[in-house]
Amino acid sequence: MTTYTTHLMRELDRRSNDGIDVRLLWCEHDGRVLVAVKDAKTGDAFALEVKEGERALDVFQHPYAYAAVHRIDTNGDSVEVMFDEAAAA
C-alpha cells in the first residue's frame, strides 16, 4: 500500500494590484515561509523562499527585488500548485 502525504500551505496574507497577485504562504509541515507571485496578464508566476535573516513582510512587499537578488526566474509558471493548495486551505 502506498501512502501519500500532502503538506498544506497556509495563506498568511495576500494582495493584488494591476493583475499581479502576491501571496505570503507558510508551510505547516516544515515552517518555511514563501512568497508566490502570479501575473494574470502574462501568465508568468514564480515563488521564492524567505531566507534566514530576511523579513517575510519585506519579501512580500518587494518580491521582484528579492527575486532579482536570489536570481529567480520571474517568467515561469511553477507556482500554480501553491496557489491551488493555499486556496483549498
N, C-alpha and C positions, 0 to 999 in steps of 0.2 A: 504494500500500500504506500502511495506517495502522499506526503503531507506538504501543502503549500501554505506559506505564511505571507501575509501582506503587512506592510508597515505603513500605517496611516500617517499622512501628512496633515497637520493641523494648521489651518489658516489663522495667523495672528493679526494680520492687517492686510488691507487691500486698497488700492487707489487706481483710478482710471482717468486718463486725460488724452483727448485727441486720438482715441483708438488704441492707446497703449495701456495695457493692463499690467499692473505690478502687484505681486503678492509676496508677503512675508510668511514663510512656512517653517514649521517646526516638526521634525521627525520624532515622533514619540518613542520609537524603538532605540535610537542611539543619541538623541539630544542635539543632532545637527540642526542648524538654522540655515535656511536657503532663501534666496530671493529669485523668484521666477518672473520673467517678463515676456509678454506676448504682444506683438504689434498686429492688430486686426487689419490694418491697411495693406501690409506687405506679407503677412503670414509668418514673418520671422519671429523666433522665440529663442530664449536662452535662459539658463539658470546658473547662479553662482552661489557657492557656499560662503557663509560668513566665516572668515578665518579668525584664528586666535589673535586677540588684540584689536580687532575691528568692532565697531559699534553697529549692531544689527540695523538700527534706525538710519544710520548714515548710509549703509549699503542699500537699504530700502528706498531712501530719498534720492540716491545718485547711482543707480545700478549701471548705467552706461560708463560712468567714470571708473567704477570698480571693475567692470568687465575689461576695460582697457588695461588697467593695472595688472590684472590677473591673466591677460592675454586670452580672453574667452571670445570665441566667435559669436557675434550677435546676429548673424544671418542664418541661424539654423531653425530647426523645428523640433528640438529634442525634449521640450518640456510639456508636451500635450498630456502625458500621463500624470505629471504633477498637478496640473490644473484640474484634471478629472478627479484625481484622488482627493484633493482638497475640497472640491465641490461636494463630494459624497460624504465628507466627514461632518 
